Amino acid sequence: MSPRFQAPLSVLDEILEDAVARGDTAGVEGWVEIRGEVVFRSAFGFAAKVPKAEPLRPGTVFDLASVTKAVATTTAVLILVDRGLVRLDGPVWSYLKPFGCRGKERITVRQLLTHASGLPNYRPWFKELRGKEAFQEALFDADLENPPGATRVYSDLGYMTLGWLVEAVSGLSLDRFVDREICRPLGLRHTRFNPPRAWRKRTAATEDCPFRGRVIRGEVHDENAWSQGGVAGHAGLFSTLEDLAKFARAFLNAGKPGAGWPLTRALSQEMVTQQPVHGEIRQALGWWLRRSDFDATVFLPSDRSFGHTGFTGCSLWIDPENQALVILLANAIHPNRDKANPSGFRKPFHEVVCRLISRQGMTAGK
């Protein structure tokens, strides 16, 4: 590690250690990489606290929750766009025929990717439904809450639909498509849906779930994803720090020989360009962009920075202008979600990284 980075890094340790001590999360791993140099990597807390305490070790596998939307589903959809099999502004029903009813005929793929479809945010269908087909029937029959394109409403249902679109167009299940087209080319050896039982001991536990009557470990926490068999467009992907760093690094090197990034450079740039969506969040295709006010969604200094968070406490943020990436993987909802507070460490952690970048004389886009 370069000496110029050492002074502020003890503060990052303190932020994560204090987060565990306060109970904001059971455990957390952090990774900071700037211009190809890993300047920070640490792990604190517990992979599990119940039924017995187990320390969190480097290389732990985490349930990424909604980070799935950006890393897996968005990338998968855009691979199909890149190949001319899907049009961003094409109607969803043209790829997923039963979707075209009850006002959903005008919804485009772009609107699903930007949470502007008009679909509801969430429905607790897991309480009654089992299996992908039952969820499809319920969603295809669902009414819109807003006209398509009217406003941004963050929607799990929209990303469920995108997962099914990938399957309908590719002829593969979403997990197989993601493995074949994203994970294998990028060398992501510990990124997948439904991790094998052999990974259980190295996977961080999430909630002591009253619905399932057990501590969730090695299976997706999100109830709607679990009820569909663990594979869904909105949640279900598991990964590690190293694998997410490979993913982010490949994006930063998009278009360069040997990068392995599955999208053309032009589409990669469009993916992280602000879309004309009404709402508080600056929305790209699948990813969130830096906000102008310095709150917990800012994360990195450049206006070109983008990222996503997940309910379990995980986040991935990438700054192309400063060639920086920051990953925080946490099991904040273990053993229950009541005291989870990932914002309690995300915001100060990223604030320190922003100061570190500025201190080194790097640019911070305006």
Backbone torsions as a table, in degrees:
resi	resn	phi	psi	omega
1	MET	NA	134.5	-179.4
2	SER	-65.2	136.8	-179.1
3	PRO	-58.2	-26.2	-175.7
4	ARG	-66.9	-16.3	-178.4
5	PHE	-97.0	-9.4	-165.5
6	GLN	-70.9	-38.3	-171.8
7	ALA	-56.4	-49.0	-176.6
8	PRO	-79.2	-9.5	-169.4
9	LEU	-71.3	-27.3	177.1
10	SER	-63.4	-27.8	177.3
11	VAL	-66.4	-38.2	177.8
12	LEU	-64.0	-41.1	174.7
13	ASP	-57.3	-46.2	-177.8
14	GLU	-63.3	-39.4	-179.7
15	ILE	-61.6	-46.1	-178.3
16	LEU	-71.8	-39.9	178.6
17	GLU	-63.5	-42.0	179.3
18	ASP	-66.4	-34.8	179.0
19	ALA	-62.4	-40.2	176.8
20	VAL	-67.4	-42.9	-179.1
21	ALA	-63.0	-37.2	179.6
22	ARG	-75.4	-18.5	-175.8
23	GLY	89.2	14.1	175.7
24	ASP	-64.3	-29.1	178.0
25	THR	-153.9	153.8	175.1
26	ALA	-72.1	-42.2	179.9
27	GLY	-152.7	161.8	179.9
28	VAL	-157.9	139.3	172.0
29	GLU	-116.1	138.8	179.5
30	GLY	-125.1	147.2	-179.6
31	TRP	-141.8	129.1	174.7
32	VAL	-128.9	127.2	179.4
33	GLU	-130.2	128.7	-178.8
34	ILE	-130.1	122.2	179.9
35	ARG	50.3	45.0	175.2
36	GLY	83.9	-2.7	-179.3
37	GLU	-108.6	124.8	175.1
38	VAL	-76.8	108.1	-174.6
39	VAL	-98.8	-13.5	178.8
40	PHE	-152.7	133.8	169.2
41	ARG	-154.1	121.5	-179.8
42	SER	-150.3	157.7	176.8
43	ALA	-132.4	137.1	-179.4
44	PHE	-137.1	151.4	171.1
45	GLY	88.9	-142.7	-166.9
46	PHE	-129.1	137.0	169.3
47	ALA	-72.2	-30.6	175.8
48	ALA	-153.0	145.1	175.3
49	LYS	-113.3	-24.8	175.6
50	VAL	-133.1	146.2	1.4
51	PRO	-72.8	-12.2	174.4
52	LYS	-144.4	155.0	-178.0
53	ALA	-75.1	130.6	176.4
54	GLU	-132.8	122.5	-177.7
55	PRO	-64.6	147.8	176.2
56	LEU	-79.2	125.3	-177.8
57	ARG	-111.5	151.3	175.8
58	PRO	-54.8	140.2	-179.5
59	GLY	90.1	9.6	178.4
60	THR	-64.2	144.2	176.2
61	VAL	-90.7	131.8	-177.2
62	PHE	-119.9	148.8	169.5
63	ASP	-76.3	113.6	-174.3
64	LEU	-79.0	-11.5	-178.9
65	ALA	52.8	-125.9	-172.8
66	SER	-74.1	-8.3	171.2
67	VAL	-60.7	-21.6	172.7
68	THR	-52.0	-40.7	-176.3
69	LYS	-56.4	-43.7	-175.7
70	ALA	-83.0	-50.7	-173.1
71	VAL	-70.2	-46.2	-174.7
72	ALA	-93.3	-61.2	-168.4
73	THR	-71.0	-47.5	178.9
74	THR	-59.8	-46.6	-179.6
75	THR	-61.4	-41.8	-179.7
76	ALA	-62.3	-45.8	179.8
77	VAL	-61.4	-43.4	-177.1
78	LEU	-71.1	-26.5	171.9
79	ILE	-61.2	-42.7	178.5
80	LEU	-67.4	-35.0	175.0
81	VAL	-64.0	-46.4	179.9
82	ASP	-57.6	-32.5	-177.7
83	ARG	-88.4	2.2	178.9
84	GLY	77.7	12.6	-178.7
85	LEU	-89.8	-19.4	179.4
86	VAL	-136.9	142.1	174.7
87	ARG	-107.0	132.3	-179.2
88	LEU	-57.1	-38.2	-177.7
89	ASP	-101.6	16.9	174.3
90	GLY	-82.6	150.9	178.6
91	PRO	-68.7	139.1	-177.9
92	VAL	-60.2	-36.7	-175.8
93	TRP	-62.2	-23.4	-179.4
94	SER	-69.5	-17.5	176.5
95	TYR	-107.4	-23.1	-176.1
96	LEU	-135.4	82.6	-166.8
97	LYS	-51.8	-47.1	-175.3
98	PRO	-66.0	-12.0	-179.0
99	PHE	-70.2	-22.5	-170.9
100	GLY	-82.6	65.7	178.6
101	CYS	-151.8	165.8	174.1
102	ARG	55.5	43.4	175.9
103	GLY	88.5	-3.7	-176.4
104	LYS	-89.8	1.6	-177.0
105	GLU	-60.8	-30.0	-174.3
106	ARG	-93.1	-1.7	-178.3
107	ILE	-71.4	130.9	178.8
108	THR	-101.1	165.7	176.5
109	VAL	-61.1	-42.0	179.2
110	ARG	-59.5	-40.4	-179.4
111	GLN	-65.6	-36.2	174.5
112	LEU	-64.9	-44.0	-178.3
113	LEU	-64.3	-27.7	-176.1
114	THR	-106.2	12.4	178.4
115	HIS	59.7	33.7	-179.6
116	ALA	-117.7	25.1	-174.9
117	SER	-80.2	-21.4	-173.2
118	GLY	92.9	-5.8	177.0
119	LEU	-68.6	152.9	175.9
120	PRO	-61.9	159.7	177.4
121	ASN	-64.5	-46.1	-165.9
122	TYR	-162.7	150.0	169.6
123	ARG	-140.7	133.2	-179.3
124	PRO	-80.0	57.3	-176.1
125	TRP	-67.9	-19.2	-179.3
126	PHE	-59.3	-22.3	-178.2
127	LYS	-69.2	-21.9	-175.8
128	GLU	-126.3	-25.7	-169.9
129	LEU	-107.8	149.7	173.6
130	ARG	-136.7	133.1	174.8
131	GLY	96.1	148.4	-177.2
132	LYS	-59.0	-41.7	-176.0
133	GLU	-62.8	-39.2	179.1
134	ALA	-65.9	-38.8	178.1
135	PHE	-68.0	-40.2	177.7
136	GLN	-60.9	-44.9	-180.0
137	GLU	-60.0	-43.0	-179.7
138	ALA	-66.2	-42.4	-177.2
139	LEU	-72.7	-40.8	179.4
140	PHE	-62.7	-27.6	-179.5
141	ASP	-90.1	-3.9	-176.0
142	ALA	-75.2	147.3	175.0
143	ASP	-87.4	156.8	175.4
144	LEU	-78.8	151.2	173.9
145	GLU	-95.5	-23.7	179.0
146	ASN	-141.7	157.2	173.5
147	PRO	-63.2	144.5	178.0
148	PRO	-55.7	131.2	177.7
149	GLY	85.6	-4.2	-174.1
150	ALA	-73.3	-40.3	-176.3
151	THR	-159.8	163.3	178.1
152	ARG	-90.3	120.3	171.8
153	VAL	-129.0	109.9	-177.5
154	TYR	-53.6	123.9	-168.3
155	SER	-133.7	113.5	169.2
156	ASP	-61.7	-36.6	-176.6
157	LEU	-65.1	-36.1	176.8
158	GLY	-61.6	-39.4	-178.6
159	TYR	-79.9	-26.9	168.1
160	MET	-57.3	-46.0	-178.9
161	THR	-60.6	-42.9	179.1
162	LEU	-62.4	-37.0	176.3
163	GLY	-61.3	-42.7	178.5
164	TRP	-68.8	-34.0	176.9
165	LEU	-61.8	-44.0	177.7
166	VAL	-57.8	-42.8	-178.8
167	GLU	-66.6	-42.4	-178.1
168	ALA	-65.1	-39.3	-177.0
169	VAL	-79.2	-40.6	-174.3
170	SER	-84.6	-23.6	-174.6
171	GLY	78.4	6.7	178.3
172	LEU	-117.8	154.0	171.1
173	SER	-65.4	154.0	-176.3
174	LEU	-57.2	-42.8	-178.5
175	ASP	-64.7	-38.7	178.9
176	ARG	-69.7	-38.7	178.7
177	PHE	-64.1	-45.9	-180.0
178	VAL	-62.5	-41.1	179.4
179	ASP	-64.8	-45.4	-175.6
180	ARG	-72.2	-39.7	-170.5
181	GLU	-99.1	-18.5	-177.8
182	ILE	-119.8	-57.5	-171.9
183	CYS	-66.6	-49.7	-177.7
184	ARG	-64.6	-48.2	179.3
185	PRO	-60.6	-31.3	-178.8
186	LEU	-91.9	-3.2	-179.5
187	GLY	71.5	33.2	179.5
188	LEU	-86.3	91.9	-171.6
189	ARG	-80.5	-18.3	-177.3
190	HIS	-125.8	39.2	177.1
191	THR	-125.8	120.2	-179.5
192	ARG	-172.2	163.1	166.9
193	PHE	-82.3	155.0	176.5
194	ASN	45.3	66.7	-179.5
195	PRO	-58.3	147.1	-178.3
196	PRO	-64.3	156.5	-177.8
197	ARG	-58.3	-30.2	-179.7
198	ALA	-62.9	-19.8	178.9
199	TRP	-85.3	-8.0	-168.2
200	ARG	-55.8	-43.7	-176.2
201	LYS	-67.0	-24.2	179.5
202	ARG	-101.6	14.0	178.8
203	THR	-105.2	137.0	179.2
204	ALA	-72.2	135.5	177.0
205	ALA	-72.9	149.8	173.7
206	THR	-112.2	-120.3	-168.7
207	GLU	-85.9	147.7	166.1
208	ASP	-80.1	93.2	-163.4
209	CYS	-84.3	116.6	178.2
210	PRO	-66.6	-29.2	-179.1
211	PHE	-68.4	-42.1	-179.2
212	ARG	-94.4	-12.5	175.6
213	GLY	72.3	30.7	179.4
214	ARG	-162.8	164.8	172.6
215	VAL	-75.2	128.1	-177.4
216	ILE	-82.6	123.1	179.7
217	ARG	-153.0	120.7	-179.4
218	GLY	80.4	7.9	173.1
219	GLU	-137.1	153.0	-173.2
220	VAL	-60.9	138.5	178.4
221	HIS	-76.4	-43.8	-176.0
222	ASP	-53.6	122.2	-172.1
223	GLU	-66.0	-40.0	180.0
224	ASN	-67.9	-35.8	175.8
225	ALA	-67.7	-42.8	179.1
226	TRP	-60.3	-41.1	-177.9
227	SER	-68.7	-14.9	175.9
228	GLN	-98.7	9.3	178.5
229	GLY	97.5	10.2	174.9
230	GLY	92.4	-4.1	-179.6
231	VAL	-120.8	116.1	-179.6
232	ALA	-153.4	157.8	-177.9
233	GLY	-72.5	-18.7	-175.9
234	HIS	-99.5	-17.7	-176.9
235	ALA	-167.6	160.8	175.2
236	GLY	128.7	-13.2	-178.5
237	LEU	-80.8	138.6	174.3
238	PHE	-114.2	148.9	178.6
239	SER	-163.5	-178.9	179.9
240	THR	-124.8	168.6	175.7
241	LEU	-56.0	-48.9	-175.7
242	GLU	-60.9	-42.0	-178.7
243	ASP	-68.2	-42.7	179.4
244	LEU	-66.3	-33.2	175.4
245	ALA	-64.5	-39.7	176.4
246	LYS	-62.0	-43.5	179.3
247	PHE	-59.8	-50.2	-177.8
248	ALA	-65.1	-40.3	-179.7
249	ARG	-64.3	-37.6	178.6
250	ALA	-64.3	-39.6	176.4
251	PHE	-62.0	-45.6	-179.2
252	LEU	-60.8	-24.9	179.8
253	ASN	-104.0	16.9	-177.4
254	ALA	-53.2	132.6	179.5
255	GLY	91.6	-13.3	179.1
256	LYS	-87.4	147.0	178.9
257	PRO	-58.0	134.3	176.0
258	GLY	81.8	0.2	-178.0
259	ALA	-68.1	-32.6	179.6
260	GLY	79.9	-1.0	-178.3
261	TRP	-65.1	131.9	-170.1
262	PRO	-82.0	-0.4	-178.5
263	LEU	-116.1	152.1	172.9
264	THR	-64.7	158.3	180.0
265	ARG	-62.2	-38.1	-178.7
266	ALA	-63.8	-45.6	-180.0
267	LEU	-71.3	-32.0	175.9
268	SER	-60.6	-40.6	178.2
269	GLN	-68.4	-39.4	177.9
270	GLU	-65.4	-35.4	-179.8
271	MET	-55.4	-36.5	-174.7
272	VAL	-110.5	25.9	174.7
273	THR	-97.1	138.5	-178.2
274	GLN	-59.2	133.4	-179.9
275	GLN	-98.4	153.7	-178.9
276	PRO	-78.2	72.8	-176.4
277	VAL	-118.1	133.9	179.6
278	HIS	-82.8	127.3	178.8
279	GLY	157.8	173.9	-176.5
280	GLU	-73.4	-30.4	-177.2
281	ILE	-87.0	133.4	169.8
282	ARG	-76.5	113.2	-169.0
283	GLN	-108.2	129.2	169.6
284	ALA	-100.7	-166.0	176.6
285	LEU	-78.0	97.6	179.8
286	GLY	85.6	-32.9	-174.9
287	TRP	-101.4	155.4	173.4
288	TRP	-96.3	146.5	178.5
289	LEU	-104.7	163.9	179.4
290	ARG	-59.0	135.1	175.3
291	ARG	-88.6	157.6	-177.6
292	SER	-75.3	-29.8	177.5
293	ASP	-88.8	142.9	-173.6
294	PHE	-84.0	81.7	175.6
295	ASP	-118.7	-165.8	-173.0
296	ALA	-68.6	-8.2	178.2
297	THR	-99.6	6.6	179.9
298	VAL	-79.1	-56.9	173.3
299	PHE	69.4	-61.3	-178.0
300	LEU	-130.7	158.3	-164.5
301	PRO	-72.0	-33.0	-173.7
302	SER	-74.0	143.9	174.2
303	ASP	-64.2	-16.8	178.6
304	ARG	-87.6	-3.3	-178.1
305	SER	-69.6	150.1	-177.2
306	PHE	-148.8	160.7	179.6
307	GLY	-177.9	-168.1	178.8
308	HIS	-157.7	155.7	176.7
309	THR	-121.4	168.7	177.6
310	GLY	-135.9	152.5	-175.2
311	PHE	-59.5	-30.6	-178.7
312	THR	-70.7	-15.2	-179.2
313	GLY	117.7	2.5	-177.2
314	CYS	-86.7	151.6	174.0
315	SER	-154.2	150.8	175.9
316	LEU	-135.3	126.9	178.8
317	TRP	-133.7	137.4	-174.5
318	ILE	-129.3	134.6	178.7
319	ASP	-121.6	97.8	-177.6
320	PRO	-63.9	-33.8	-176.8
321	GLU	-66.1	-40.1	179.7
322	ASN	-99.3	5.8	179.0
323	GLN	50.5	49.6	-176.6
324	ALA	-124.5	149.4	172.7
325	LEU	-142.6	142.4	-179.1
326	VAL	-132.2	128.1	179.9
327	ILE	-125.5	130.3	171.7
328	LEU	-125.1	118.7	177.3
329	LEU	-113.9	125.5	-173.9
330	ALA	-143.3	154.0	170.4
331	ASN	-111.3	63.7	-173.5
332	ALA	-65.5	-23.6	-177.0
333	ILE	-92.2	10.5	176.2
334	HIS	-96.5	133.6	-2.2
335	PRO	-84.9	-6.5	172.5
336	ASN	-149.5	164.8	-172.4
337	ARG	-82.9	-9.5	-171.0
338	ASP	-61.9	-38.8	-177.1
339	LYS	-101.3	3.7	-178.4
340	ALA	-61.7	132.4	-179.1
341	ASN	-148.8	66.6	-178.8
342	PRO	-62.5	-28.0	177.4
343	SER	-63.0	-24.2	179.7
344	GLY	-64.0	-24.2	175.5
345	PHE	-116.0	-24.3	179.0
346	ARG	-60.4	-50.5	-173.6
347	LYS	-64.3	-52.6	179.8
348	PRO	-64.3	-33.1	178.8
349	PHE	-62.1	-49.4	-179.0
350	HIS	-69.6	-30.8	176.2
351	GLU	-62.1	-41.4	178.7
352	VAL	-65.8	-41.5	178.9
353	VAL	-63.3	-39.3	177.4
354	CYS	-60.5	-43.0	179.1
355	ARG	-66.3	-37.7	178.5
356	LEU	-61.2	-45.2	179.2
357	ILE	-62.1	-45.5	-179.6
358	SER	-64.7	-37.4	-178.4
359	ARG	-65.0	-29.0	-178.9
360	GLN	-85.8	7.9	176.4
361	GLY	76.2	20.0	177.9
362	MET	-83.9	164.9	-178.0
363	THR	-77.8	153.2	171.6
364	ALA	-134.2	99.0	-171.3
365	GLY	-53.6	142.1	-178.9
366	LYS	-99.8	NA	NA
